[in-house]
Amino acid sequence: MGACKARRAADDRVGVSRASRWSITAAFAAALALGGSLPASASFVSFTGSDPACSGNECFLFLDTAITGTGSSNFGATVGGQSGPLVNIATNTNVTSGGGFAVLTPAGAAALTSVTFTPTNNQLFGDFSFRGILTDPGDVTINVLDALGASFSHTFSISTPGNFQPIGMISHDGESISSVNITSAGFNDVRQIEFSPVSAVPIPPALALFGSGLVSLGFLARRRRQKQPAAGAA
C-alpha cells in the first residue's frame, strides 16, 4: 500500500515537472512567434493637421532674442519657452525671426529651401511638425533621423498658396529624433515649429504572454513543494 502511494507521489512529481517544462516551452514559443510579428525597428509616420501628441505653446520653438539685420544661418532655439530643451537650427541661407515663438523668414533674395533642426538631447522628442508659406505650391519633404541612425522620409504635396496646415512626422513606438530636415523649392516662411515628447512604449504582447508563463511555472512549482511532504509522511 505504501509502495503504491510512493509511486503515485513520484508520478505526480514527474507530471508536475513535465507540466513545468511544457509551460516554459509554450511561453518561449509564443514569445518568439509574437515577437516575430512585431516591427523589427522603430518607425516614424507622417501626419497632417493638429499635432496628436501636443497642444498649446509648450511644444513650439522659442527664440529668446530676435534675429534681425542680415540674419543668421546657424542659431539655437528652445522648446516651449526660455528654459526649455535646446534645438540647434541650420538653414541654407540667412534668416530672420522676431523674438518669441520662431517664424523663420529669408533675410535676403536667396530662397530658403532647407532647414535642419538638431535637438541637443536626442532622447527627448518623438514627433515634429510645422506650418508655413511656400513661394509657390509644390512639395515639402520631411526627413527624420532617429536616435538609432535610421532615416524616415515623407513628401507632402501642397497644392494651394498661402499658409498651409501643419504637417509632420511622429513615432508611436517610443523612438526619438536625432535630427529633422525640411526641404522645398522655396519657403516664404517656416512657423509653428513643434517638437513633442517621446510617447510611452507599450509592453509587447509577447512579453506579457511570457510573463504569464512564468507565473504558471511558479504555481506548478509551489504545488510540487506542497505534495512532497505528504509523500514523505506516507
C-alpha positions, 0 to 999 in steps of 0.5 A, a space after each residue: 500500500 505504501 509502495 503504491 502511494 510512493 509511486 503515485 507521489 513520484 508520478 505526480 512529481 514527474 507530471 508536475 515537472 513535465 507540466 513545468 517544462 511544457 509551460 516554459 516551452 509554450 511561453 518561449 514559443 509564443 514569445 518568439 512567434 509574437 515577437 516575430 510579428 512585431 516591427 523589427 525597428 522603430 518607425 516614424 509616420 507622417 501626419 497632417 493637421 493638429 499635432 496628436 501628441 501636443 497642444 498649446 505653446 509648450 511644444 513650439 520653438 522659442 527664440 529668446 532674442 530676435 534675429 534681425 539685420 542680415 540674419 543668421 544661418 546657424 542659431 539655437 532655439 528652445 522648446 516651449 519657452 526660455 528654459 526649455 530643451 535646446 534645438 540647434 537650427 541650420 538653414 541654407 541661407 540667412 534668416 530672420 525671426 522676431 523674438 518669441 515663438 520662431 517664424 523663420 523668414 529669408 533675410 535676403 533674395 536667396 530662397 530658403 529651401 532647407 532647414 535642419 533642426 538638431 535637438 541637443 538631447 536626442 532622447 527627448 522628442 518623438 514627433 515634429 511638425 510645422 506650418 508655413 508659406 511656400 513661394 509657390 505650391 509644390 512639395 515639402 519633404 520631411 526627413 527624420 533621423 532617429 536616435 538609432 541612425 535610421 532615416 524616415 522620409 515623407 513628401 507632402 504635396 501642397 497644392 494651394 498658396 498661402 499658409 498651409 496646415 501643419 504637417 509632420 512626422 511622429 513615432 508611436 513606438 517610443 523612438 526619438 529624433 536625432 535630427 529633422 530636415 525640411 526641404 522645398 523649392 522655396 519657403 516664404 516662411 517656416 512657423 509653428 515649429 513643434 517638437 513633442 515628447 517621446 510617447 510611452 512604449 507599450 509592453 509587447 504582447 509577447 512579453 506579457 504572454 511570457 510573463 504569464 508563463 512564468 507565473 504558471 511555472 511558479 504555481 506548478 512549482 509551489 504545488 510540487 513543494 506542497 505534495 512532497 511532504 505528504 509523500 514523505 509522511 506516507 
